[in-house]
Amino acid sequence: MDRIFASTLLIFSLIYIFFNVILADEVDDQIAFDTSSQHGLNVGIAEQNMTGKRYLIYDVNPGEGFNLRRDVYLRVANLVKILPKEQNWVLVLPPWRRLYHWRSPIHQTGIPWRTFFDLKNLNFYVPVMDFEDFVRETGSSGIDEIIYLQRYAEGWKDGVFEEKIDDRPCIDNPVYHKGEDGLYRGYFWDMSEVFARKFKCISVQGTSAILKDVLVKSKSRSVFIDRLEEVLHIVYGQKDYWEARRSLVFAKHLRDEGDKFRQKHLQSNDKDDKTEMEDDWRKNHKKEGSAKGGPYLAVHLRRADFLYAHPEKVPSLESVVKQIKKLLKKYKLKKVFLATDADREDVKYLKSKLPLFKYTPSKSILEKYGDGGMAIIDQWICAHARYFIGTCESTFSFRIHEERDILGFHADNTFNCLCGDKEEGKCEQPTRWRIVYD
């Protein structure tokens, strides 16, 4: 028996060594793991590859806002969808760090996507994981390769747009630098333990599909594509766009918080409002007009930098009051929910003129979910109103349009925006990008 056991053990040992050698040979020598503790690595490359996965990580320009980042997610999700299934790509979601509009004096760095969105529903469309799960699964804070996207220095040839992609020298000084140890460090969401082994700049012009061959041919197990806003949607407003968008379901704890506010202050609930939804986005196919909405008017009033960037689109507070009162009378509503980045004095003025309600989080809720969570709660409450009116050219309002379309609201009660003072109530209304199921 001892001989049989010893022989069996020897056979399994040889099989283990064989597969380790084969897997290691498949990886470029330049990306072999440094197992020194200073790099935070716990496993060798062969053990990492036993998962059989490849990892696509991405991010956008740090200056981009919350809602543009959600749009870029749709572009990269549909890129993952067209990658070869046999390569087993997983989309790694970049940690959230403090954004321009996140002004609360709390720690807001390294926030996982599960704080804001339902990862189970995202995985019903393409395989995804948070960055912290990538580190846990691979046993490493290291990324094999960074691909830094940039425009073409020469611009469009003769002003004509064409899809193309080329390795090029970096135009700007990237936010990554090579250290004496040969590893790249830098931006990485303010997470000092993260590093990369290779780096290059690529000039791109086209949709995210143009990156497919680069990823398929890469020998790297994990690839980080930065500045992914440089590429466009593969499709826009069509079935794949809307499936990716519908999968972007808000986290349940944020929806629950918004629902509590709706019920307590606005007498609104899903059953009465006809906004009940299945837990799986794939099962939700709402007809236009099937949603009734809560007995309140929702307003998204963008102020802050819009006062300077789009002054013609931002009405005076007096005009806002006038426009809202007109809508309250027309739709026989008695309550207004306000989502805004206006300062306290502006909100105080509006409250003195209107039957206004505004979500104000407790300290514990704010610290737990941050400004991004508060923005989602605002959007969720706006999405359930009987009638919604937003701010022209605001991506925050645009995301609410999409959410209401998914819930089944009529377009006339959804695609509306406040008019600037000089437009005298006759401004151009938002384009109606309607949901597509087939």
C-alpha positions in Angstrom: 0.0 0.0 0.0 2.9 2.4 0.9 4.4 1.8 -2.6 1.1 2.4 -4.3 0.6 5.6 -2.3 4.2 6.8 -3.1 3.7 6.0 -6.8 0.4 7.9 -6.9 1.9 10.9 -5.2 4.8 10.9 -7.7 2.5 10.8 -10.7 0.4 13.7 -9.4 3.5 15.7 -8.6 4.8 15.2 -12.2 1.4 16.3 -13.6 1.4 19.4 -11.4 5.0 20.4 -12.5 4.1 19.7 -16.2 1.1 22.0 -16.2 3.0 24.7 -14.3 5.8 24.7 -17.0 3.3 24.7 -19.8 1.3 27.6 -18.4 4.4 29.6 -17.5 5.7 29.2 -21.1 2.6 30.8 -22.4 3.4 34.1 -20.6 5.9 36.6 -21.8 9.0 36.5 -19.7 8.7 40.3 -19.2 5.5 39.9 -17.2 6.7 37.1 -14.8 5.8 37.8 -11.2 8.3 39.3 -8.9 7.6 37.4 -5.7 9.4 39.9 -3.3 7.1 41.1 -0.5 7.7 44.7 -1.4 5.5 44.3 -4.4 2.6 42.7 -2.5 2.8 39.4 -4.5 1.8 36.1 -2.9 1.7 33.7 -5.8 3.7 32.9 -9.0 2.4 33.4 -12.5 1.6 29.7 -13.0 -0.6 29.5 -10.0 -2.4 32.8 -11.1 -3.0 31.3 -14.5 -4.7 28.2 -13.1 -7.9 30.4 -13.0 -7.9 30.3 -16.8 -9.0 34.0 -16.9 -7.8 37.1 -18.6 -8.5 40.5 -17.0 -9.4 43.7 -18.8 -9.2 46.7 -16.5 -10.1 50.2 -17.7 -10.5 53.8 -16.6 -11.1 57.3 -18.0 -9.7 60.8 -17.6 -9.7 61.6 -13.8 -11.5 64.8 -14.6 -14.6 63.1 -16.1 -17.8 63.1 -14.0 -19.9 60.3 -12.5 -22.4 60.0 -15.3 -19.9 60.1 -18.2 -18.1 57.2 -16.5 -21.3 55.2 -16.5 -21.5 55.8 -20.3 -17.9 54.6 -20.8 -18.8 51.4 -18.9 -21.3 50.7 -21.7 -18.6 51.1 -24.3 -16.2 48.7 -22.6 -18.9 46.2 -21.7 -19.8 45.8 -25.4 -16.1 45.4 -26.2 -15.9 42.5 -23.7 -18.9 41.0 -25.3 -17.2 40.6 -28.7 -13.9 39.2 -27.3 -13.4 35.5 -28.0 -15.2 33.4 -25.4 -12.4 30.9 -25.2 -10.0 33.6 -23.9 -12.3 33.9 -20.9 -12.0 37.7 -20.4 -13.4 39.3 -17.2 -14.0 43.0 -17.0 -12.4 44.5 -13.9 -14.2 47.6 -12.7 -12.0 50.5 -11.6 -12.2 51.7 -8.1 -13.9 55.1 -7.6 -11.9 58.0 -6.3 -13.0 61.5 -5.4 -14.6 63.2 -8.4 -15.0 66.9 -9.1 -18.6 67.1 -7.8 -18.0 65.0 -4.7 -17.5 67.8 -2.2 -18.4 66.1 1.1 -15.5 66.2 3.6 -15.3 62.4 3.9 -12.9 59.7 2.6 -13.9 58.9 -1.0 -11.1 56.8 -2.5 -10.9 53.2 -3.5 -14.7 52.8 -3.6 -15.8 49.5 -5.2 -18.6 49.4 -7.8 -20.8 47.3 -5.6 -21.3 50.4 -3.5 -23.2 52.0 -6.4 -24.4 49.1 -8.7 -25.7 45.6 -8.5 -22.8 43.4 -9.7 -25.1 40.4 -10.0 -27.1 42.2 -12.7 -23.9 43.4 -14.4 -22.7 39.8 -14.6 -25.9 38.8 -16.4 -24.5 40.8 -19.4 -20.7 40.3 -19.3 -18.4 38.9 -16.6 -17.3 41.6 -14.2 -15.6 42.0 -10.8 -14.4 44.8 -8.6 -10.7 45.7 -8.6 -10.3 44.5 -5.0 -11.6 41.1 -6.1 -9.1 41.0 -8.9 -6.3 41.6 -6.4 -7.7 38.9 -4.1 -8.2 36.4 -7.0 -4.7 36.9 -8.5 -2.9 37.4 -5.2 -1.3 40.5 -6.7 -1.6 44.3 -6.8 0.3 44.2 -10.1 -1.1 44.7 -13.6 0.8 43.1 -16.5 0.4 45.9 -19.1 -1.0 49.5 -19.4 -2.3 50.7 -22.8 -2.7 54.4 -22.6 -5.2 55.7 -25.3 -4.7 59.1 -26.9 -5.8 61.0 -30.0 -3.7 61.3 -33.2 -1.3 64.2 -32.9 -2.0 65.2 -36.6 -5.8 65.0 -36.1 -8.2 63.8 -38.8 -6.7 63.6 -42.2 -8.4 66.3 -44.4 -11.0 66.6 -41.7 -12.3 63.1 -42.6 -13.0 60.6 -39.8 -11.7 57.1 -40.2 -11.2 54.2 -37.8 -7.6 53.5 -37.1 -5.2 52.5 -34.3 -1.4 52.7 -34.0 1.4 52.4 -31.5 2.7 56.0 -31.1 5.0 58.0 -28.9 3.1 59.6 -26.0 1.7 63.0 -26.8 1.3 64.1 -23.2 3.2 63.2 -20.2 1.3 60.2 -18.9 0.5 59.8 -15.2 2.7 56.8 -14.9 6.5 56.6 -14.5 9.0 53.8 -14.6 11.0 53.3 -11.4 14.4 51.9 -10.9 12.9 48.4 -10.3 11.5 48.5 -13.9 7.9 48.8 -12.7 5.4 51.5 -13.5 3.7 53.5 -10.8 1.5 56.6 -10.8 -2.2 57.4 -10.9 -3.8 54.0 -10.1 -6.8 55.5 -8.2 -4.5 56.9 -5.4 -3.7 53.3 -4.4 0.1 53.3 -3.9 0.4 49.5 -3.8 -0.7 49.1 -7.4 1.9 48.9 -10.2 2.3 47.7 -13.8 5.0 45.8 -15.6 4.7 47.3 -19.1 3.4 50.5 -20.6 2.7 51.9 -24.0 0.7 54.7 -25.7 -1.7 53.9 -28.6 -3.4 56.5 -30.8 -7.0 55.6 -31.6 -9.8 56.8 -33.7 -13.0 54.8 -33.8 -15.3 52.6 -31.6 -14.2 50.4 -28.7 -14.3 47.4 -31.2 -11.0 48.7 -32.6 -9.3 47.5 -29.4 -10.4 43.9 -30.0 -7.3 42.7 -31.9 -4.9 44.4 -29.5 -6.4 42.5 -26.6 -6.7 39.2 -28.4 -3.0 39.3 -29.6 -1.6 40.5 -26.3 0.4 38.0 -24.3 -0.5 39.8 -21.0 -2.9 38.1 -18.6 -4.1 41.5 -17.3 -4.4 44.6 -19.4 -5.3 48.0 -18.2 -6.7 50.4 -20.9 -6.6 53.9 -19.6 -8.5 56.9 -21.1 -11.2 54.7 -22.6 -13.4 57.7 -23.3 -11.2 58.2 -26.4 -13.2 55.5 -28.2 -16.8 55.6 -29.1 -19.8 53.2 -28.6 -19.8 50.2 -31.0 -23.5 50.7 -31.3 -25.6 53.6 -29.8 -29.3 53.4 -29.0 -29.6 49.9 -30.4 -30.3 46.5 -28.7 -26.7 45.9 -27.3 -26.5 49.5 -26.0 -29.7 49.1 -24.2 -29.0 45.6 -22.8 -25.7 47.0 -21.4 -27.6 50.0 -20.0 -30.4 47.9 -18.5 -27.8 45.7 -16.7 -26.5 48.8 -15.0 -28.9 48.4 -12.1 -28.4 50.5 -9.0 -27.3 48.8 -5.8 -30.3 47.5 -3.7 -29.3 49.4 -0.6 -29.4 52.7 -2.5 -32.8 51.8 -4.1 -34.1 50.9 -0.7 -33.0 54.2 0.8 -34.7 56.1 -2.1 -37.8 54.0 -1.7 -38.0 54.9 2.1 -37.9 58.6 1.3 -40.5 58.2 -1.5 -42.9 56.5 0.9 -42.4 58.8 3.8 -42.4 62.2 2.1 -44.0 61.7 -1.3 -46.6 59.0 -0.7 -45.0 57.0 -3.5 -44.4 53.2 -3.7 -43.9 50.8 -6.6 -47.2 49.1 -6.4 -49.3 52.2 -6.5 -47.0 53.9 -9.0 -46.9 50.8 -11.2 -43.2 50.8 -11.2 -42.6 47.2 -9.9 -39.5 45.5 -11.4 -38.0 42.0 -11.4 -34.6 41.5 -9.7 -33.2 40.3 -13.0 -33.0 43.1 -15.6 -33.5 40.6 -18.4 -37.0 39.9 -17.3 -38.1 43.5 -17.4 -39.8 44.6 -20.7 -42.0 47.6 -19.9 -44.4 49.2 -22.3 -44.4 52.9 -22.7 -46.9 54.5 -20.4 -47.2 51.4 -18.2 -45.7 53.4 -15.3 -47.9 55.9 -13.5 -45.4 57.4 -11.1 -45.7 58.9 -7.7 -47.9 61.9 -7.0 -45.1 64.5 -7.3 -43.1 66.5 -9.8 -39.3 65.8 -9.9 -36.9 68.5 -11.0 -33.1 68.3 -11.7 -31.7 71.8 -11.5 -28.1 71.9 -12.5 -26.3 75.0 -11.2 -22.6 75.2 -10.0 -20.3 75.1 -13.1 -23.2 75.1 -15.5 -23.8 78.8 -14.6 -20.5 79.5 -16.4 -20.3 76.7 -18.9 -23.9 76.9 -20.2 -25.3 80.2 -18.9 -28.0 80.3 -21.6 -29.3 77.0 -20.5 -29.6 77.7 -16.7 -32.8 79.7 -15.8 -32.9 82.2 -13.0 -34.4 81.0 -9.7 -37.4 83.2 -10.4 -37.9 81.5 -13.8 -37.5 78.1 -12.2 -40.3 78.8 -9.7 -42.6 80.1 -12.5 -42.0 77.1 -14.7 -42.5 74.6 -11.9 -45.7 76.2 -10.7 -47.1 76.0 -14.2 -46.4 72.3 -14.3 -47.8 71.6 -10.9 -51.1 73.2 -12.0 -51.1 71.4 -15.3 -50.6 67.9 -13.8 -52.5 68.6 -10.6 -49.6 67.8 -8.4 -48.9 69.3 -5.0 -45.3 68.2 -4.2 -41.9 68.9 -5.8 -38.8 66.8 -5.4 -35.6 68.6 -6.1 -32.2 67.2 -7.1 -29.7 69.9 -7.5 -26.1 71.0 -6.9 -27.3 74.5 -6.1 -25.9 76.1 -2.9 -27.9 76.3 0.4 -29.2 79.9 -0.2 -30.6 78.9 -3.6 -32.4 75.9 -2.2 -33.7 78.0 0.8 -35.2 80.4 -1.7 -36.9 77.7 -3.7 -38.3 76.1 -0.6 -39.8 79.5 0.3 -41.7 79.6 -3.0 -42.5 75.9 -3.7 -43.8 72.8 -1.8 -40.3 71.4 -2.1 -38.7 68.2 -0.8 -35.0 67.4 -1.0 -33.2 64.2 0.1 -30.7 64.9 2.9 -28.8 61.8 4.0 -27.9 61.0 7.6 -24.2 61.3 8.5 -23.9 57.5 8.6 -25.5 57.0 5.2 -23.3 59.7 3.6 -20.1 58.2 5.1 -21.2 54.7 4.0 -22.2 55.5 0.4 -20.5 58.8 -0.4 -21.6 61.5 -2.8 -21.9 59.0 -5.6 -24.5 57.1 -3.6 -26.4 60.3 -2.9 -26.5 61.1 -6.6 -28.0 57.7 -7.3 -30.6 58.1 -4.6 -31.6 61.5 -6.2 -31.8 59.9 -9.6 -33.9 57.0 -8.3 -36.4 59.3 -6.7 -36.6 61.5 -9.8 -37.1 58.4 -12.0 -40.3 57.5 -10.1 -42.1 60.9 -10.3 -45.3 61.4 -12.2 -43.5 64.0 -14.3 -39.8 64.9 -14.6 -38.1 68.0 -15.9 -34.3 68.3 -16.0 -31.5 70.6 -17.2 -30.7 70.7 -20.9 -27.4 69.1 -21.8 -26.9 67.6 -18.4 -25.7 63.9 -18.3 -27.3 63.6 -14.9 -30.7 64.4 -16.4 -30.0 62.2 -19.4 -29.4 59.2 -17.1 -32.8 59.9 -15.4 -34.4 59.9 -18.9 -33.0 56.4 -19.5 -34.0 55.1 -16.0 -37.6 56.3 -16.6 -37.7 54.7 -20.1 -36.6 51.4 -18.5 -39.4 51.8 -15.9 -42.0 52.3 -18.6 -42.8 56.1 -18.3 -44.4 57.9 -21.2 -41.9 60.0 -23.2 -44.0 63.2 -22.7 -43.5 63.0 -19.0 -39.8 62.2 -19.2 -37.9 64.1 -21.9 -38.3 67.6 -20.6 -35.9 70.4 -19.6 -36.1 73.8 -18.0 -35.8 76.7 -20.4 -33.3 79.6 -19.9 -34.6 83.0 -19.3 -34.1 84.3 -22.8 -35.8 81.3 -24.3 -39.2 82.3 -22.9 -40.4 78.7 -22.3 -39.8 77.6 -25.9 -36.4 76.0 -25.7 -35.4 72.8 -27.6 -36.2 69.7 -25.6 -34.0 66.7 -25.1 -33.6 64.2 -27.9 -35.8 61.1 -27.3 -33.5 58.2 -27.4 -36.0 55.4 -26.7 -35.4 52.0 -25.3 -34.9 49.1 -27.8 -35.6 45.5 -26.8 -35.1 43.7 -30.1 
